Amino acid sequence: MPTRSRSSSARKMSAAPRAGKKSPQAPNRSQMSRMLEIHNLLREGFGSRRRLNCTTMGKRLGMSAKTIQRDLNYMKDTLGLPVDYDGQEKSYSYPSSDVSFPVGPDLTQDERIAISVARQTLEVFRGVNFADHLASAHDKLFDGFLSQTGLSIEGDLSEYISVRTPGAGIADPKTFKAVVKALLERRELRLKYQAKGRPAATPRRLAPYHLACVASRWVLVARDLEKQDVRTYIMARLTDPVITQDPIDRPLNFDVSRHLGTSFGVWTGSGEIVVRLRLAAVAAHHVRERHWHATQKLTELPEGEVEVAFKLSDLNDVTRWILGFGGDCRVMEPKELQAAVREEAEAMLSGSRFSGKRRPEDADDDERPGEFVGFKRSGA
């Protein structure tokens, strides 16, 4: 009897439970491990054009033919694997060698949906070498499971639930891979960094501490070995990486949550700055509906207005965030933030930044905490 190849959709349909039949109990770890071995035997059998029966597979795995038969039935009826049976030769085979073994047959419907949605969040890795690897790993692990028992939605789940990541950060794949390698091996990293407003990139010697994705933008927290200061670097501005053989000492008590936790985005400072804003009713929902910071506190006001307060260590990112509200947001405190917003609004109207002249306060590297147009850190 010739081998029949079934389409992906057909395989998924076969995974659905038969009417009136009770779903079989989920296998334990040892049973899943055994079925994975059977799966590998069937893949090898396709490559060598050998068809396998329960007896031969049982001898290979040290199991009885009946146990192998039960496993094969589960693989076909519950896991939806394309196990073909030849009645004349009483043997089993796969229609191809690229059949993937699904993982997690005991996942609930909610868990399967959550995994499918998580798959779409990989867009934040677009532009770095993790993107394709993560997508490939996800599909190998969970391919086919979203169409199995209990999920009534037909077709691709992305037709019903989707995730959009506008403004996802960009990073050179070669640089990204080098940074990850240097982090894991705890080695000094030498590269070039294009600081804000600088005409050219400058060499840096860094001891990498942590790689983070903050507001969809990749940043590297590292100690500048020349300036002996822990700073935050935008990954998109790092180029020409070289991993040295020099080991680094990463402090055991380094806590990235403490380093980035008081920031509103990427930029960090020291000390604590209380920020208090008032939003008009037309913009209040933007604050009510999202969690912007761990220290966020809301106070409802008359006429639908709202007051929001944060405790931050730096005003760079929150200043640009405020400007996005236009006249619907009023800075109540601190005065430094009021001045920064006022200066930025005036610069937007006058176009003064396009003169080609750099101001004294822009002369330092942009990764230094607390640097921002019109803002000088208070005594923190």
Summary of the structure (lengths in Angstrom):
residues: 380
radius of gyration: 28.7
end to end distance: 80.4
largest distance: 86.7
contacts: 1055
relative contact order: 0.08
helix: 39%
strand: 20%
